[in-house]
Amino acid sequence: MYKIFFFSFISISTLFSQEPVLVKIESVVNNEIQKVGYKQYSFYCVPYGVYTLESIYKKSDAHRFCKQKIKEYYRNNPEDLYFAQEVFHVGMFYHLEVKNKECILYASGETTYGELLLQKGLGVYKPHFKDKELKALYYKAQRGAKKEKRGLWKENIIQNCLGEIYN
């Protein structure tokens, strides 16, 4: 089990200013977690404001049917299981912002990794997401996946896991 590690002796918010900084991808754990390096520090990032299929799977301990649907989806769509590895390349540098101990990694120009996950249907933006800057982008990305029935919208995973997302 991976834990999101933030520096014990330095507040991450003091380490990073409001401006994006360049971080190096050290490893891609899964679609939810990437290990990044900044100067002499390493830490794990999760996408800001997004519940990935992996995080929904972890939250659904008591809901066996939800877990089963997610496993089934990845079994039928193995390329989506490795989506983050297609987006991020170990050793490459990406811009990063940190908000609420979560990461906004700019994966493709001004497009965030969270947007790419939502476009692919591999996550949903968090209920009560308040970031005005990203909310419109996230909504548009998620709406496109829903309309095109991609990812969790294709297999109707969202219906089976709705309770897990809103808890």
Buried (B, 14 or more C-beta within 10 A) or exposed (E): EEEEEBEEEEEBEEBBEEEBBEBBBBBBBBBBBBBBBBEEBBBBBBBBBBBBBBBBBBBBEEBEEBBEBBEEBBEEBEEBBEBBBEBBEEEEEBBBBBBEEBBBBBBEEEBBBBBBBBBBBBBBBBEEBEBEEBEEBBEEBBEBBBEEEBBBBBBEBBEBBBEBBEE
